[in-house]
Amino acid sequence: MNYLQNIQQLVDKAMAGQSLSHDQGVKILRATGAEYSAYMAGAHHLKEHSFADRAQLCSIINAKSGRCQENCAFCAQSSHHQSSPPIYPLKSRQEIIAGAQQAEEEGSHCYGIVTSGTQPEAGEEFDTILSAIREIRDRFDVEPSASLGLLTEDLALALADAGCVTYHHNLETARSFFPQICTTHDYEEDVNTVKLAKATGMKVCCGGIFGLGESIEQRVELAETLRELNVDSIPLNFLNPIQGTPLENHQSLTPMDCVRAITMFRYFLPNKPISVCGGRETNLRELQSWIFMAGASGTMVGNYLTTSGRSKEVDMQMFTDLEVKIHGC
C-alpha cells in the first residue's frame, strides 16, 4: 500500500515545519476507508507530538444577543433574517463574572465574552467588558477572551491593556467563497482585525464554519489563509441550520466530512491548538469521540450562542472513555 509510505512522508514533512500543498490537502479531504484511517493516525500522531494526551476546554457567554447589522447567511442573530434569536442588551458585569466562575469550575482554560454586532463602540458597554476582563484576570485562572466583531487599533489596545488574553474572530470561510455568505463587510476587514489583535500582543483564536456550501478546495483555502496569518488557535465549527436564515434547509456535511476536515487542518497547522466547537452534536453524531484521534486538541463545552450543547456529564464521560486528560491553563 503505497499510500502508507506517502502519508508517513507527509507527517514527517509537517513535523519538520514544512507546508503541505493545496493538492495534498484536497487529497486528505477525499480519502476514504483504510487510506483515511492512515491519514487520521498521522494526524493523531501530530496532535500528540504537540499536546500529548491532553485536551483543552473552552466556554463562552452570549453576552449581547440579536439585532446584528451583518447579514452572515448562517447566523441566527442577523437582523436581516427571519430567525427568532434571544434579543437582549449587554449582560451586567456581575453576570459575565459569574459565567467565568462557572467556566473555571467546569475545567475550561478559556472563557469567551461574545457580543453581537459589527464592532464594539467606545462607551459604557465597552467599559463594562473591559472591567469584567480585569476582574476575571484578578480572580480566576481561566483566561478571558473576547469576540466583539471588527476592531480598530484603539479598541484592540484597550482590550490588551485590560488583560484580554485571546481575541476570537473567525474568518468563517475561504476568501473566494465569503461573498456568497456575507456582503455587509469585506473579508479583508476580518483579516485586518486578526492582524490588529496580534499586533497588540493578544493571542488570536480564528477559524471558520464548514457546510455553508463551500467546496473541499475552499476548505483547504481557509486552512492556507490561517496558516499564512499564523493564528494562535483554530476553532472549527459545523453548520447547524437555523430556521429563518438563508441556510435553514442546507445540510451538506456527513460525520466523515467533519472528521476529514479536522484531520486536514491538523496537517496544515500541526502545532496549533485546534478546537471542535459549534455544531459537533448535530453533525458528528456518533463520531464525536473521533475528534481527538482525527487531530483536535480541544473542544467547546456548554452551550453555544443560540443553540444548546451537550451536558457536561456526557462530555466528561467521553473524555474518560478516550483516556484524554483535561489540561488547564
N, C-alpha and C positions, 0 to 999 in steps of 0.2 A: 504494500500500500504506500505509494509514493507520497501521498498527502501527509503521512505521519512525519516524514523527514522534512517536508516543506513547512509544516506547522511548527516544528521544533526550531527551524531556522527563523521563523517569524518571532517566536518567543525570545530567542537569543538576540535578535535584532532590537526588539522592544526593550529588553533589559539593558542593552548597550546604549540606549538613548537615541537610537536611530528611528526615523519616522517611517511608518508604513505608508505605502502608496494608496491612492484613491481606489485603484482596482483591487488591491488586496483587501480593503475594507468592504467593498461590494461582494467579494467572494465569501467573506465571513457571513454576510447577511443572506447569502443564497445557499449556504451549506445546509445539508440535511443529514439525518441518520448518523452513522458512525463518524463521518467526517466532521459534522458539527460537534459531536461529543469530544473529538480530539481538540477542536478549537476551544471548547469550553474548559477542558482540562488545562490547556495552556493559559487561558485567562485566569483560572483558579490559581495556578502557579504564580502568575504575575501579581495577583491580588495578595497572596500570602507572602510573597517576597517583600512587599512594602508594608503590609498591615497584619501579617501573621494570621492567627485565627480570631482576630478581634473585629468587632463591628461597632460603629458609632451611630448613635441615635440622635435625631433632631426633632424638635417640636415647634409649632407656630401658634400664634394667636391672630385671629382675624380681627384686627384692632379697629378697623374702619371699613364698613361694608356698603357696596352698592353705589349706584349713580356715577360710575366711571365714564369719563368722556371718550375713552378709547373704544374702538369697535372690533377688538380681537374676536374672531369668529367662534372661538371655543369657550369664551368666558361668560359665565352667568351674571357677572357684576356689571356688564356694559349697559349703559343707558340706551344704546342703540338697539337692543334686542328686546324680545317679549318674554324673557325669563322672569322669574319671581324670586330673586335672592333676598336674604335678610338685608334690610337697609337701616343703618344707624351711623351716627357720627363717631368720632374717635372715642374709644373707651377711656375711662379715667386712669390716671397713673396707678391708682391702687389695684384696679382690675388687671392692668398689664403686669404689675409686680406679682400679683397672685398667680398669674399664668406662669411666670418664671419659676416661682417656688414649686409649682406642680411639675413643671418640666424637669427640674433638678431631681425631685423625688422619684420621677419615673426613669431616671438614668440618662436623660438627654444631655449631650455635650454642648448643644447649640439651641438657642431659643430665638425664633424669628418674630419680630413685630412687623406685621404686614398690613398695609393700608391700600385701599382702592384709590384710583385717580391717576392722572398723568404724572404728576410730580408733587412733592411737598412744597409748601409755601412757608416762608419765614413768618413767625407769629405764634399765637397761643398753642395751636395744635403741635407744631414742630417743637416748641419749647417743652411741651408735655412729654413728647417722645424722648427728647434729649435728657430730661430729668429722670425718666424711667430707666434709660440706659445707664446713667450714672449710678442709680441706686442698685441696679442689678449687678453691676461690676463690683460695688462695695459689699453687697450682702451674699451673693451666691457664687458658686463655682461654675455654673452654666454660663456659656459665652453669649452675650447679647448680639443679636443680628437684626438687621433692618431690611425691609423690602418695601420701598416707598415710591418706586417709579423712577423717572428720569431725574438725574442730578445736575446741578450746577457746581462749579468749583467751591463756592462759598458753602453750599449745603453739605457737600462731601467733607469739607474741612471741619465743619461743626460736628458732624457725626463722629468723625475720627477723634476729635478733641474730647467728646463726651465719653469715649471708650467703646464705641461700636467696633467689635472685633471683625465682623464679616458683613459685607453688603451683598444682598442677594438680588440679582437682576438677570432674569432669563432672556436669552435671545429668541426663545420659543421654537424657531425652526431655521432652516437654511436661508441664507440671504436671497437665493434665487426663488424661493417659494414664499417668502414673507409677504409680498404684495397680495397674495391670494388669501392671507389670513388677517392682515391689518393694513388699513390705509390712512389712519389718522395720525400716524407718525412714521418716520423713516427708520429703516434698520440701522443706519449709521448713528442715529441718536442713541440707540441702545448700546452699540459698540462704544460710543464716546463715554457713556455712563460707566461702563466697565473700566475703561481706561482711567477716568477721573477717580473712581473709588480706589483703584490700585495705586494711583499716584499719591494719594493721601496716606498710604500705609495700611489701609484696611485690606483684609483678605476679600476675595470676590468669589461668591458661590454663583455659578452661572451655567445653565443647561438649557433644556428645552422639553418639548412635549411631542410625542410620536402619535401617529394615527390621525393626523389632520388632513391627509390626502397627499402627503409628500411621497416622493419616490424613494427607493432604497438608496439611490445615488445621492439624494438630498440629505438623507440621514448621515451619510459619510461626510458630506459637505459641512454639516453642522459640527461634527467632530473635528474636522480640519480647522474650522474657524476658532473653536475653543482652544485647540492646541496652539494656534498662532497667537492668540491673546494671552496664553499662559495663565488661564484662570486657576484659582486655588482649589476649587472643588466643583463637582458637577452633579446637580440633581437631575435625574431622568424621570419624566412623567409620561403617562399614557392616557390618551383621551378617554374621559368618562362623559359621554354625550349628555348634555343638559337640555331639557325641554325648553323651547323658546329661543335657543341660539341657532345660528345658521347651520351648525353641525349636529343638530339634535338627532338626526337619523343616520349619522355617519358612524359606521363600525367596521373598520378595515383591519384591525390588528388581531392576530391569533396569539395565544400564550407563547408559542415558539418564536414569533416575530419579536416579542418583548425580550426574551432571554438572548436572542441573537443580537439585538441592539445593545444590550448590556455588555455582551462579550466583545463586540466590535469596539465599543468605547474604551474598554479596558486595554485592548491592544494599542489604541491610538493615544491613550493617556495613562500609561502603565503605572505611574507612581502618584497619581492624583486620587483623592477620595472621591468615590462615585457612590451616590446615594439614590436608592429607588424610592420615589415619593408618590405623588398623586396618581390614582388610577390603578394601582397594583392589585387591589382586591378584585375589581371587575374585569381586568384584562389578563392577569396572570392566572387567576383562579387557582386550580390545584397545583400550579407550578410556582407559587410564591416562595416556597422553600428552596427553589433553584437559584435565587438571585445571587447568593454569595458564591456558589460554585461557578456561576456564569461570569463573575468578576466584580460584583458590587462589594463595597466595603462599609455600607451603612444603609439605613432606611429611615423614613419618617414614621413616627408613631403618633397615635392620637388622631384627631380629626383634621381635615384639610380646610380650605377656605369656606366652601359652601356645601361640601359633602362629608359624610362620615367615614372614618377609618375603622379598622378592626379594633376589638377590645385589647387592652394591654395584656390581659391574661393569655389570650390566644397567641399574640406575638411572642411573649416571653417563653411560652411553651415551645414555639417554633425554634427560637434561639437555643434553648436547652437541647432539643432533639437533634439539632445540627451541630452541637458541640461548639457553638460560636459564643465567644465571650464578649460581653458588652464593655466597651472601653470608654472611659470618661475623658475629661479634658486632658 
